[in-house]
Amino acid sequence: MLHDFLKLILDYTFDLVPAFLLALLISAILAEILPENFFEKILGSNNFISILLFSIVGALIPLCTCGMIPLANKFQKKGTSWLIVISFLTAGNASSLTALILTFVLGVKITLYRFLFAVVFGIIVAYIFALFFKPTNKLQSTNDNNHVEVLHAELLPRKIFFEFTSLLVSFGPWVLISIIIATSISLLLKPDYVIAFAGNKNILSPFLLSIAGFPFYFCGGSDIPISKILLEKGAGLGSVLAFMTASPGVNLTSFLVYQKWLGVKNAFIYLTISLLVCGVLGLIANCL
């Protein structure tokens, strides 16, 4: 059993780590070459096109959840509507360039589904949350000017290396945990069990998988090892998409940051709405 366990871990590591490192490198390069005011330049009005645009941009930029929240807070302080802020934040929680590149391990079609899922998810959650609840802004901006000045004084390759190592330290341990969990599922759970829990016929499976990642911080594509083995074991595509969409942003780590910004009540409401919307979208995808 131990031999099989170690062999599977190595197999998953060799399959996923090269794509993971490539995703981090591309993300680090983009993070350094994009100007700091890039997103401020595309601030739009409070209409559906702007909300759609910000949801798309949020789903593509190379930031983790804890990087998205300060950026969304910055937009809100500049007077951007909550509809745009929440759509940007929610889609960005669910997806990122890093995650999409790593999702290519599962195929182009699933990568496209993940991106579209995240964009629609961001828009729906934004409308429900911003129109029916009144968020309060509590998060204070941090003063990190000295750190920024030091980075800009360095050569670009050193800045990219610094960003790459930061991403690696942030996401690497969670990728390893995800590989260990995926290996355990592969060895211990028969396909029948996975199908019963996460298959298309279980209407609760998208909701169950949406909340399954809450104790973890599967950000930046670190959910992919688990998603891969679930699909191989017969889980419904919609249920797995719900897991990939919810787990990066609907987790304990993110909640602790949300509550400093939105307040405990609104943070709880936001995560609850996110879970329910994600589950419904996953259910629709399973039915289709």
PASEBA-1860 file (N, C-alpha, C; in nm, 3 decimals):
! residues 288
1> MLHDFLKL> 0.083/-0.121/0.000/0.000/0.000/0.000/0.086/0.126/0.000 ~ 0.190/0.129/0.085/0.277/0.245/0.092/0.350/0.266/-0.041 ~ 0.391/0.154/-0.102/0.460/0.163/-0.231/0.368/0.224/-0.336 ~ 0.242/0.177/-0.340/0.146/0.229/-0.436/0.118/0.378/-0.409 ~ 0.108/0.414/-0.281/0.081/0.551/-0.243/0.192/0.644/-0.292 ~ 0.318/0.605/-0.267/0.431/0.687/-0.308/0.444/0.694/-0.459 ~ 0.414/0.583/-0.526/0.421/0.580/-0.672/0.319/0.675/-0.733 ~ 0.196/0.674/-0.679/0.093/0.763/-0.731/0.127/0.909/-0.706
9> ILDYTFDL> 0.183/0.939/-0.590/0.223/1.076/-0.560/0.327/1.123/-0.661 ~ 0.423/1.038/-0.692/0.525/1.073/-0.790/0.464/1.092/-0.928 ~ 0.371/1.004/-0.964/0.306/1.014/-1.095/0.231/1.147/-1.108 ~ 0.151/1.180/-1.006/0.077/1.306/-1.009/0.172/1.426/-1.009 ~ 0.280/1.414/-0.935/0.376/1.524/-0.928/0.440/1.550/-1.064 ~ 0.483/1.443/-1.130/0.545/1.459/-1.262/0.445/1.509/-1.365 ~ 0.317/1.472/-1.350/0.214/1.516/-1.444/0.180/1.664/-1.426 ~ 0.176/1.709/-1.301/0.119/1.840/-1.272/0.221/1.950/-1.243
17> VPAFLLAL> 0.332/1.915/-1.181/0.426/2.019/-1.136/0.485/2.099/-1.252 ~ 0.524/2.038/-1.366/0.575/2.121/-1.477/0.474/2.227/-1.522 ~ 0.347/2.187/-1.535/0.244/2.284/-1.574/0.225/2.388/-1.466 ~ 0.234/2.347/-1.340/0.219/2.440/-1.228/0.330/2.545/-1.229 ~ 0.454/2.501/-1.248/0.567/2.594/-1.250/0.558/2.690/-1.370 ~ 0.514/2.637/-1.485/0.497/2.723/-1.603/0.390/2.828/-1.576 ~ 0.278/2.786/-1.513/0.170/2.879/-1.482/0.219/2.990/-1.388 ~ 0.298/2.952/-1.287/0.350/3.051/-1.193/0.446/3.149/-1.263
25> LISAILAE> 0.529/3.097/-1.353/0.624/3.183/-1.423/0.552/3.285/-1.510 ~ 0.452/3.240/-1.586/0.376/3.332/-1.670/0.304/3.436/-1.585 ~ 0.246/3.391/-1.475/0.176/3.483/-1.384/0.272/3.586/-1.326 ~ 0.392/3.541/-1.288/0.491/3.633/-1.230/0.535/3.738/-1.332 ~ 0.554/3.696/-1.457/0.595/3.789/-1.561/0.486/3.895/-1.583 ~ 0.361/3.849/-1.595/0.251/3.944/-1.617/0.233/4.039/-1.500 ~ 0.250/3.985/-1.379/0.233/4.068/-1.259/0.333/4.183/-1.256 ~ 0.450/4.162/-1.316/0.554/4.264/-1.311/0.552/4.358/-1.431
33> ILPENFFE> 0.505/4.311/-1.547/0.510/4.397/-1.665/0.383/4.482/-1.680 ~ 0.271/4.440/-1.617/0.150/4.522/-1.623/0.169/4.646/-1.534 ~ 0.136/4.764/-1.583/0.150/4.884/-1.500/0.055/4.879/-1.381 ~ 0.093/4.947/-1.273/0.014/4.943/-1.151/-0.126/4.999/-1.171 ~ -0.142/5.096/-1.260/-0.273/5.158/-1.280/-0.351/5.095/-1.395 ~ -0.310/4.973/-1.436/-0.375/4.907/-1.549/-0.524/4.890/-1.525 ~ -0.560/4.841/-1.406/-0.700/4.813/-1.378/-0.779/4.940/-1.354 ~ -0.713/5.043/-1.301/-0.782/5.169/-1.280/-0.823/5.231/-1.414
41> KILGSNNF> -0.745/5.207/-1.517/-0.774/5.264/-1.648/-0.899/5.204/-1.712 ~ -0.939/5.083/-1.667/-1.055/5.020/-1.730/-1.176/5.022/-1.638 ~ -1.170/5.108/-1.534/-1.288/5.125/-1.449/-1.403/5.172/-1.536 ~ -1.516/5.103/-1.525/-1.630/5.136/-1.610/-1.747/5.189/-1.531 ~ -1.854/5.217/-1.601/-1.976/5.264/-1.538/-2.056/5.146/-1.485 ~ -2.163/5.177/-1.416/-2.244/5.073/-1.353/-2.345/5.017/-1.452 ~ -2.298/4.945/-1.553/-2.388/4.881/-1.649/-2.343/4.738/-1.672 ~ -2.425/4.662/-1.742/-2.396/4.519/-1.755/-2.266/4.493/-1.830
49> ISILLFSI> -2.237/4.575/-1.932/-2.114/4.555/-2.009/-1.992/4.571/-1.918 ~ -1.993/4.671/-1.831/-1.882/4.691/-1.739/-1.871/4.576/-1.640 ~ -1.986/4.529/-1.592/-1.987/4.417/-1.498/-1.932/4.291/-1.566 ~ -1.974/4.267/-1.689/-1.924/4.152/-1.766/-1.774/4.166/-1.790 ~ -1.729/4.286/-1.828/-1.587/4.309/-1.854/-1.504/4.283/-1.730 ~ -1.549/4.335/-1.615/-1.472/4.317/-1.493/-1.475/4.173/-1.446 ~ -1.583/4.102/-1.473/-1.587/3.960/-1.438/-1.486/3.882/-1.522 ~ -1.477/3.915/-1.651/-1.381/3.850/-1.741/-1.238/3.881/-1.698
57> VGALIPLC> -1.211/4.010/-1.673/-1.076/4.050/-1.630/-1.040/3.982/-1.499 ~ -1.135/3.980/-1.403/-1.110/3.915/-1.275/-1.074/3.768/-1.291 ~ -1.140/3.700/-1.385/-1.116/3.558/-1.406/-0.984/3.530/-1.474 ~ -0.918/3.633/-1.524/-0.793/3.613/-1.600/-0.669/3.661/-1.527 ~ -0.680/3.760/-1.439/-0.558/3.817/-1.383/-0.489/3.718/-1.290 ~ -0.357/3.724/-1.283/-0.280/3.625/-1.204/-0.268/3.663/-1.058 ~ -0.382/3.663/-0.986/-0.379/3.692/-0.842/-0.456/3.585/-0.767 ~ -0.412/3.557/-0.644/-0.486/3.465/-0.558/-0.597/3.542/-0.489
65> TCGMIPLA> -0.680/3.471/-0.411/-0.792/3.535/-0.343/-0.747/3.648/-0.251 ~ -0.642/3.622/-0.174/-0.595/3.724/-0.079/-0.530/3.842/-0.149 ~ -0.497/3.828/-0.277/-0.449/3.940/-0.355/-0.563/4.015/-0.423 ~ -0.672/3.942/-0.451/-0.789/4.003/-0.514/-0.862/4.096/-0.419 ~ -0.871/4.060/-0.292/-0.952/4.136/-0.197/-0.898/4.279/-0.178 ~ -0.766/4.299/-0.153/-0.717/4.437/-0.143/-0.738/4.518/-0.271 ~ -0.726/4.452/-0.387/-0.745/4.522/-0.514/-0.892/4.563/-0.530 ~ -0.984/4.472/-0.496/-1.126/4.505/-0.501/-1.159/4.616/-0.403
73> NKFQKKGT> -1.098/4.612/-0.286/-1.119/4.717/-0.186/-1.070/4.852/-0.238 ~ -0.960/4.851/-0.311/-0.905/4.974/-0.369/-1.003/5.033/-0.470 ~ -1.062/4.947/-0.554/-1.163/4.993/-0.650/-1.281/5.056/-0.578 ~ -1.327/4.990/-0.472/-1.444/5.039/-0.400/-1.416/5.175/-0.337 ~ -1.296/5.195/-0.284/-1.259/5.323/-0.224/-1.255/5.435/-0.328 ~ -1.233/5.398/-0.455/-1.231/5.497/-0.561/-1.370/5.526/-0.616 ~ -1.472/5.466/-0.556/-1.609/5.494/-0.596/-1.668/5.398/-0.696 ~ -1.599/5.290/-0.729/-1.653/5.190/-0.819/-1.774/5.123/-0.755
81> SWLIVISF> -1.877/5.094/-0.835/-2.000/5.036/-0.779/-1.973/4.898/-0.722 ~ -2.055/4.860/-0.624/-2.040/4.729/-0.562/-2.068/4.617/-0.663 ~ -2.155/4.641/-0.761/-2.181/4.538/-0.862/-2.053/4.502/-0.936 ~ -1.977/4.603/-0.977/-1.851/4.578/-1.048/-1.747/4.517/-0.955 ~ -1.736/4.572/-0.835/-1.636/4.523/-0.739/-1.660/4.376/-0.707 ~ -1.785/4.339/-0.677/-1.815/4.201/-0.639/-1.801/4.105/-0.756 ~ -1.842/4.148/-0.877/-1.826/4.060/-0.994/-1.678/4.035/-1.022 ~ -1.597/4.140/-1.011/-1.452/4.129/-1.031/-1.390/4.036/-0.927
89> LTAGNASS> -1.425/4.058/-0.801/-1.370/3.978/-0.692/-1.411/3.832/-0.702 ~ -1.540/3.808/-0.727/-1.593/3.671/-0.726/-1.538/3.589/-0.841 ~ -1.538/3.647/-0.961/-1.480/3.575/-1.076/-1.331/3.553/-1.056 ~ -1.263/3.653/-0.996/-1.120/3.639/-0.969/-1.089/3.536/-0.864 ~ -1.180/3.519/-0.767/-1.162/3.411/-0.669/-1.172/3.275/-0.736 ~ -1.266/3.263/-0.829/-1.295/3.134/-0.890/-1.193/3.092/-0.994 ~ -1.128/3.190/-1.055/-1.036/3.159/-1.165/-0.922/3.259/-1.165 ~ -0.817/3.224/-1.235/-0.702/3.312/-1.256/-0.623/3.255/-1.372
97> LTALILTF> -0.534/3.334/-1.426/-0.451/3.284/-1.535/-0.372/3.161/-1.490 ~ -0.320/3.166/-1.368/-0.245/3.054/-1.313/-0.330/2.928/-1.312 ~ -0.452/2.940/-1.260/-0.541/2.824/-1.250/-0.580/2.773/-1.389 ~ -0.606/2.864/-1.483/-0.648/2.822/-1.616/-0.537/2.747/-1.689 ~ -0.413/2.796/-1.675/-0.301/2.726/-1.739/-0.287/2.586/-1.683 ~ -0.299/2.573/-1.551/-0.286/2.441/-1.490/-0.404/2.352/-1.527 ~ -0.522/2.411/-1.549/-0.640/2.333/-1.585/-0.626/2.270/-1.722 ~ -0.534/2.320/-1.805/-0.509/2.258/-1.935/-0.470/2.111/-1.921
105> VLGVKITL> -0.422/2.072/-1.803/-0.392/1.931/-1.777/-0.517/1.846/-1.795 ~ -0.633/1.903/-1.769/-0.760/1.831/-1.781/-0.821/1.844/-1.921 ~ -0.759/1.925/-2.007/-0.810/1.941/-2.142/-0.856/2.083/-2.170 ~ -0.855/2.119/-2.299/-0.894/2.254/-2.341/-1.041/2.280/-2.310 ~ -1.126/2.182/-2.333/-1.269/2.201/-2.314/-1.302/2.233/-2.168 ~ -1.244/2.159/-2.075/-1.271/2.183/-1.933/-1.212/2.317/-1.891 ~ -1.098/2.355/-1.948/-1.040/2.487/-1.919/-1.135/2.598/-1.961 ~ -1.193/2.585/-2.080/-1.289/2.684/-2.128/-1.413/2.686/-2.039
113> YRFLFAVV> -1.461/2.567/-2.001/-1.577/2.560/-1.911/-1.547/2.629/-1.780 ~ -1.427/2.609/-1.726/-1.392/2.671/-1.598/-1.396/2.824/-1.609 ~ -1.341/2.876/-1.717/-1.339/3.021/-1.737/-1.482/3.076/-1.749 ~ -1.564/3.015/-1.832/-1.702/3.061/-1.851/-1.782/3.048/-1.721 ~ -1.760/2.938/-1.650/-1.826/2.914/-1.523/-1.793/3.027/-1.425 ~ -1.665/3.066/-1.420/-1.621/3.170/-1.328/-1.682/3.305/-1.363 ~ -1.689/3.338/-1.492/-1.744/3.467/-1.535/-1.892/3.476/-1.500 ~ -1.969/3.372/-1.533/-2.112/3.371/-1.502/-2.133/3.374/-1.351
121> FGIIVAYI> -2.054/3.297/-1.281/-2.059/3.293/-1.134/-2.038/3.432/-1.075 ~ -1.939/3.504/-1.124/-1.910/3.638/-1.074/-2.026/3.733/-1.095 ~ -2.087/3.728/-1.212/-2.197/3.820/-1.244/-2.319/3.792/-1.157 ~ -2.357/3.665/-1.145/-2.477/3.630/-1.069/-2.461/3.664/-0.922 ~ -2.347/3.627/-0.863/-2.323/3.657/-0.721/-2.324/3.808/-0.699 ~ -2.266/3.884/-0.792/-2.262/4.030/-0.777/-2.402/4.088/-0.772 ~ -2.489/4.045/-0.863/-2.624/4.100/-0.867/-2.702/4.064/-0.741 ~ -2.690/3.939/-0.698/-2.764/3.898/-0.578/-2.713/3.972/-0.455
129> FALFFKPT> -2.581/3.974/-0.439/-2.523/4.032/-0.317/-2.538/4.184/-0.313 ~ -2.502/4.250/-0.422/-2.499/4.396/-0.422/-2.637/4.459/-0.428 ~ -2.734/4.390/-0.487/-2.867/4.447/-0.500/-2.957/4.419/-0.381 ~ -2.932/4.309/-0.312/-3.020/4.271/-0.201/-2.959/4.295/-0.063 ~ -2.829/4.325/-0.059/-2.762/4.352/0.069/-2.682/4.481/0.057 ~ -2.652/4.541/0.170/-2.579/4.668/0.172/-2.444/4.647/0.238 ~ -2.340/4.619/0.159/-2.206/4.596/0.218/-2.153/4.721/0.286 ~ -2.073/4.700/0.386/-2.002/4.809/0.452/-1.853/4.789/0.433
137> NKLQSTND> -1.783/4.895/0.412/-1.639/4.886/0.382/-1.559/4.913/0.509 ~ -1.487/4.811/0.558/-1.412/4.826/0.681/-1.262/4.807/0.665 ~ -1.222/4.746/0.555/-1.080/4.715/0.537/-1.000/4.841/0.510 ~ -0.894/4.861/0.585/-0.811/4.980/0.570/-0.696/4.950/0.474 ~ -0.665/5.047/0.394/-0.552/5.031/0.301/-0.422/5.024/0.378 ~ -0.332/4.939/0.332/-0.203/4.926/0.398/-0.100/5.011/0.327 ~ -0.006/5.061/0.402/0.100/5.144/0.345/0.223/5.059/0.322 ~ 0.250/5.027/0.198/0.362/4.938/0.164/0.453/5.006/0.063
145> NNHVEVLH> 0.460/5.140/0.072/0.533/5.215/-0.029/0.681/5.180/-0.035 ~ 0.741/5.158/0.082/0.884/5.128/0.084/0.914/5.000/0.010 ~ 0.828/4.900/0.034/0.847/4.770/-0.032/0.835/4.786/-0.183 ~ 0.737/4.863/-0.228/0.718/4.882/-0.372/0.838/4.953/-0.433 ~ 0.889/5.053/-0.364/1.003/5.127/-0.416/1.126/5.038/-0.430 ~ 1.147/4.949/-0.335/1.261/4.858/-0.343/1.249/4.767/-0.464 ~ 1.126/4.714/-0.486/1.106/4.624/-0.598/1.129/4.696/-0.731 ~ 1.082/4.821/-0.743/1.096/4.893/-0.869/1.240/4.936/-0.893
153> AELLPRKI> 1.321/4.939/-0.792/1.462/4.973/-0.809/1.543/4.854/-0.860 ~ 1.485/4.736/-0.853/1.556/4.617/-0.897/1.537/4.595/-1.046 ~ 1.622/4.512/-1.103/1.608/4.475/-1.242/1.485/4.387/-1.259 ~ 1.425/4.392/-1.379/1.303/4.317/-1.405/1.317/4.167/-1.380 ~ 1.426/4.102/-1.425/1.439/3.957/-1.397/1.437/3.925/-1.248 ~ 1.500/4.011/-1.167/1.499/3.987/-1.022/1.358/4.005/-0.965 ~ 1.286/4.104/-1.017/1.149/4.127/-0.972/1.060/4.009/-1.008 ~ 1.079/3.956/-1.130/1.000/3.839/-1.172/1.034/3.718/-1.085
161> FFEFTSLL> 1.163/3.700/-1.057/1.205/3.588/-0.972/1.145/3.602/-0.833 ~ 1.143/3.722/-0.779/1.084/3.746/-0.648/0.936/3.711/-0.648 ~ 0.864/3.755/-0.752/0.721/3.726/-0.763/0.697/3.576/-0.780 ~ 0.781/3.511/-0.861/0.768/3.367/-0.884/0.785/3.289/-0.754 ~ 0.888/3.322/-0.678/0.912/3.250/-0.552/0.801/3.278/-0.451 ~ 0.748/3.399/-0.453/0.636/3.431/-0.363/0.514/3.346/-0.396 ~ 0.485/3.334/-0.526/0.372/3.251/-0.568/0.396/3.104/-0.533 ~ 0.520/3.060/-0.552/0.554/2.921/-0.523/0.536/2.890/-0.375
169> VSFGPWVL> 0.580/2.981/-0.289/0.564/2.961/-0.145/0.417/2.964/-0.105 ~ 0.338/3.049/-0.172/0.196/3.061/-0.138/0.116/2.940/-0.184 ~ 0.140/2.894/-0.307/0.057/2.790/-0.367/0.115/2.650/-0.356 ~ 0.250/2.640/-0.354/0.316/2.510/-0.357/0.268/2.412/-0.251 ~ 0.263/2.453/-0.123/0.218/2.357/-0.020/0.077/2.306/-0.044 ~ -0.011/2.392/-0.098/-0.149/2.348/-0.122/-0.158/2.253/-0.241 ~ -0.070/2.270/-0.339/-0.064/2.174/-0.449/-0.022/2.037/-0.395 ~ 0.077/2.036/-0.305/0.123/1.912/-0.245/0.012/1.846/-0.165
177> ISIIIATS> -0.060/1.925/-0.084/-0.173/1.870/-0.006/-0.279/1.814/-0.100 ~ -0.306/1.886/-0.209/-0.405/1.840/-0.305/-0.362/1.709/-0.371 ~ -0.234/1.696/-0.403/-0.183/1.570/-0.461/-0.199/1.456/-0.362 ~ -0.170/1.480/-0.235/-0.185/1.375/-0.132/-0.330/1.333/-0.118 ~ -0.422/1.431/-0.118/-0.566/1.399/-0.108/-0.610/1.321/-0.232 ~ -0.566/1.365/-0.350/-0.602/1.296/-0.473/-0.551/1.153/-0.473 ~ -0.429/1.132/-0.426/-0.373/0.997/-0.416/-0.454/0.911/-0.321 ~ -0.497/0.968/-0.210/-0.577/0.894/-0.113/-0.711/0.855/-0.173
185> ISLLLKPD> -0.774/0.947/-0.247/-0.901/0.916/-0.314/-0.881/0.804/-0.414 ~ -0.772/0.812/-0.489/-0.745/0.711/-0.592/-0.729/0.572/-0.532 ~ -0.663/0.562/-0.416/-0.635/0.432/-0.356/-0.750/0.380/-0.269 ~ -0.820/0.470/-0.202/-0.914/0.428/-0.099/-1.060/0.426/-0.143 ~ -1.096/0.507/-0.242/-1.236/0.517/-0.282/-1.259/0.447/-0.416 ~ -1.354/0.356/-0.417/-1.392/0.292/-0.542/-1.475/0.390/-0.626 ~ -1.475/0.371/-0.758/-1.555/0.460/-0.844/-1.702/0.467/-0.803 ~ -1.758/0.354/-0.757/-1.899/0.354/-0.717/-1.926/0.454/-0.605
193> YVIAFAGN> -1.832/0.466/-0.511/-1.850/0.559/-0.400/-1.844/0.704/-0.450 ~ -1.749/0.731/-0.540/-1.736/0.866/-0.593/-1.859/0.903/-0.675 ~ -1.908/0.810/-0.756/-2.027/0.836/-0.837/-2.149/0.861/-0.748 ~ -2.161/0.783/-0.640/-2.274/0.802/-0.549/-2.269/0.939/-0.482 ~ -2.149/0.985/-0.452/-2.134/1.113/-0.381/-2.132/1.231/-0.476 ~ -2.062/1.216/-0.590/-2.037/1.330/-0.678/-2.083/1.308/-0.821 ~ -2.162/1.204/-0.844/-2.209/1.175/-0.979/-2.325/1.263/-1.022 ~ -2.359/1.254/-1.150/-2.467/1.336/-1.205/-2.602/1.309/-1.142
201> KNILSPFL> -2.624/1.186/-1.096/-2.756/1.150/-1.044/-2.781/1.203/-0.903 ~ -2.678/1.244/-0.835/-2.693/1.300/-0.701/-2.709/1.451/-0.714 ~ -2.832/1.501/-0.695/-2.858/1.643/-0.717/-2.788/1.732/-0.614 ~ -2.745/1.671/-0.504/-2.676/1.750/-0.402/-2.525/1.756/-0.424 ~ -2.474/1.677/-0.519/-2.329/1.666/-0.535/-2.261/1.800/-0.566 ~ -2.317/1.888/-0.651/-2.249/2.017/-0.672/-2.240/2.101/-0.546 ~ -2.343/2.093/-0.462/-2.343/2.170/-0.337/-2.243/2.110/-0.237 ~ -2.237/1.977/-0.234/-2.144/1.910/-0.142/-1.999/1.938/-0.181
209> LSIAGFPF> -1.970/1.933/-0.310/-1.833/1.960/-0.355/-1.798/2.108/-0.345 ~ -1.899/2.194/-0.356/-1.874/2.338/-0.339/-1.820/2.369/-0.201 ~ -1.872/2.299/-0.101/-1.833/2.326/0.037/-1.717/2.238/0.083 ~ -1.680/2.139/0.001/-1.576/2.043/0.042/-1.440/2.108/0.061 ~ -1.414/2.217/-0.011/-1.283/2.281/-0.001/-1.274/2.386/0.107 ~ -1.378/2.403/0.189/-1.379/2.511/0.287/-1.261/2.506/0.385 ~ -1.219/2.387/0.434/-1.107/2.387/0.531/-0.971/2.418/0.467 ~ -0.966/2.417/0.333/-0.838/2.430/0.264/-0.827/2.566/0.194
217> YFCGGSDI> -0.715/2.590/0.128/-0.696/2.712/0.051/-0.647/2.674/-0.088 ~ -0.736/2.610/-0.164/-0.700/2.562/-0.297/-0.708/2.677/-0.397 ~ -0.602/2.757/-0.403/-0.599/2.873/-0.490/-0.492/2.853/-0.598 ~ -0.506/2.927/-0.707/-0.404/2.923/-0.812/-0.394/2.789/-0.883 ~ -0.505/2.715/-0.891/-0.504/2.587/-0.961/-0.464/2.468/-0.876 ~ -0.445/2.489/-0.745/-0.404/2.377/-0.659/-0.517/2.277/-0.637 ~ -0.636/2.308/-0.689/-0.748/2.213/-0.683/-0.740/2.107/-0.791 ~ -0.653/2.125/-0.890/-0.653/2.039/-1.008/-0.624/1.892/-0.978
225> PISKILLE> -0.528/1.855/-0.892/-0.507/1.712/-0.865/-0.634/1.642/-0.816 ~ -0.708/1.706/-0.725/-0.832/1.647/-0.674/-0.937/1.642/-0.785 ~ -0.949/1.750/-0.861/-1.046/1.753/-0.970/-1.018/1.644/-1.073 ~ -0.891/1.622/-1.100/-0.851/1.521/-1.199/-0.893/1.381/-1.156 ~ -0.865/1.347/-1.031/-0.898/1.212/-0.986/-1.049/1.194/-0.972 ~ -1.121/1.300/-0.933/-1.268/1.291/-0.924/-1.329/1.264/-1.061 ~ -1.279/1.332/-1.163/-1.329/1.308/-1.298/-1.297/1.166/-1.344 ~ -1.176/1.119/-1.313/-1.137/0.984/-1.351/-1.221/0.878/-1.281
233> KGAGLGSV> -1.269/0.911/-1.160/-1.349/0.815/-1.083/-1.498/0.822/-1.116 ~ -1.538/0.916/-1.204/-1.677/0.920/-1.247/-1.761/1.033/-1.191 ~ -1.699/1.132/-1.128/-1.775/1.246/-1.077/-1.832/1.326/-1.193 ~ -1.946/1.390/-1.169/-2.009/1.472/-1.271/-1.925/1.595/-1.301 ~ -1.922/1.633/-1.428/-1.842/1.749/-1.468/-1.891/1.875/-1.398 ~ -2.024/1.893/-1.389/-2.078/2.010/-1.322/-2.038/2.015/-1.176 ~ -2.036/1.899/-1.111/-1.998/1.893/-0.969/-1.851/1.930/-0.951 ~ -1.766/1.882/-1.041/-1.624/1.914/-1.033/-1.600/2.061/-1.065
241> LAFMTASP> -1.673/2.115/-1.163/-1.663/2.258/-1.192/-1.706/2.342/-1.072 ~ -1.809/2.295/-1.002/-1.853/2.365/-0.880/-1.743/2.364/-0.776 ~ -1.674/2.251/-0.763/-1.562/2.241/-0.668/-1.448/2.334/-0.708 ~ -1.412/2.335/-0.837/-1.302/2.419/-0.884/-1.335/2.567/-0.871 ~ -1.464/2.600/-0.886/-1.505/2.740/-0.880/-1.515/2.790/-0.737 ~ -1.570/2.707/-0.648/-1.594/2.751/-0.511/-1.470/2.744/-0.423 ~ -1.391/2.639/-0.435/-1.285/2.613/-0.337/-1.180/2.724/-0.327 ~ -1.142/2.795/-0.436/-1.040/2.899/-0.418/-1.086/3.017/-0.333
249> GVNLTSFL> -1.217/3.048/-0.336/-1.264/3.166/-0.264/-1.353/3.139/-0.146 ~ -1.419/3.024/-0.146/-1.510/2.989/-0.037/-1.435/2.897/0.059 ~ -1.356/2.957/0.145/-1.277/2.879/0.240/-1.253/2.963/0.365 ~ -1.202/2.898/0.468/-1.184/2.964/0.597/-1.084/3.079/0.588 ~ -0.975/3.057/0.513/-0.873/3.162/0.499/-0.932/3.288/0.438 ~ -1.009/3.271/0.331/-1.071/3.386/0.266/-1.173/3.453/0.356 ~ -1.250/3.374/0.430/-1.352/3.430/0.519/-1.289/3.524/0.621 ~ -1.173/3.487/0.673/-1.106/3.571/0.773/-1.066/3.706/0.715
257> VYQKWLGV> -1.038/3.710/0.583/-1.006/3.837/0.519/-1.133/3.914/0.483 ~ -1.234/3.841/0.432/-1.361/3.905/0.396/-1.422/3.979/0.514 ~ -1.420/3.916/0.631/-1.489/3.974/0.745/-1.424/4.104/0.792 ~ -1.295/4.123/0.762/-1.229/4.249/0.795/-1.274/4.361/0.701 ~ -1.314/4.322/0.581/-1.354/4.419/0.479/-1.504/4.446/0.482 ~ -1.583/4.337/0.481/-1.728/4.350/0.469/-1.800/4.346/0.602 ~ -1.732/4.302/0.707/-1.799/4.274/0.833/-1.838/4.127/0.838 ~ -1.853/4.072/0.956/-1.878/3.928/0.971/-2.008/3.888/0.903
265> KNAFIYLT> -2.115/3.966/0.926/-2.245/3.930/0.870/-2.243/3.927/0.719 ~ -2.193/4.033/0.656/-2.190/4.038/0.510/-2.092/3.937/0.451 ~ -1.983/3.910/0.521/-1.889/3.807/0.473/-1.956/3.671/0.471 ~ -2.033/3.641/0.577/-2.106/3.514/0.582/-2.211/3.507/0.472 ~ -2.284/3.618/0.451/-2.386/3.623/0.346/-2.321/3.603/0.209 ~ -2.208/3.670/0.186/-2.139/3.660/0.057/-2.096/3.516/0.028 ~ -2.036/3.449/0.127/-1.993/3.311/0.106/-2.112/3.218/0.088 ~ -2.220/3.241/0.160/-2.339/3.157/0.146/-2.398/3.171/0.006
273> ISLLVCGV> -2.409/3.294/-0.042/-2.459/3.317/-0.178/-2.367/3.249/-0.279 ~ -2.237/3.262/-0.260/-2.139/3.200/-0.351/-2.157/3.049/-0.356 ~ -2.173/2.987/-0.241/-2.192/2.842/-0.236/-2.320/2.800/-0.309 ~ -2.429/2.871/-0.283/-2.557/2.834/-0.343/-2.555/2.854/-0.494 ~ -2.501/2.967/-0.540/-2.494/2.994/-0.684/-2.405/2.892/-0.752 ~ -2.293/2.861/-0.690/-2.200/2.763/-0.746/-2.266/2.625/-0.757 ~ -2.339/2.587/-0.652/-2.409/2.459/-0.654/-2.515/2.454/-0.762 ~ -2.591/2.561/-0.778/-2.696/2.565/-0.881/-2.636/2.558/-1.020
281> LGLIANCL> -2.527/2.633/-1.044/-2.461/2.628/-1.175/-2.406/2.488/-1.203 ~ -2.349/2.425/-1.099/-2.300/2.289/-1.116/-2.412/2.192/-1.147 ~ -2.525/2.209/-1.081/-2.642/2.123/-1.106/-2.691/2.139/-1.249 ~ -2.697/2.264/-1.296/-2.739/2.288/-1.434/-2.642/2.221/-1.532 ~ -2.512/2.234/-1.504/-2.411/2.174/-1.592/-2.424/2.021/-1.593 ~ -2.453/1.963/-1.477/-2.472/1.816/-1.471/-2.594/1.775/-1.554 ~ -2.702/1.851/-1.544/-2.824/1.818/-1.619/-2.803/1.829/-1.769 ~ -2.722/1.929/-1.809/-2.695/1.944/-1.952/-2.603/1.836/-2.005
END
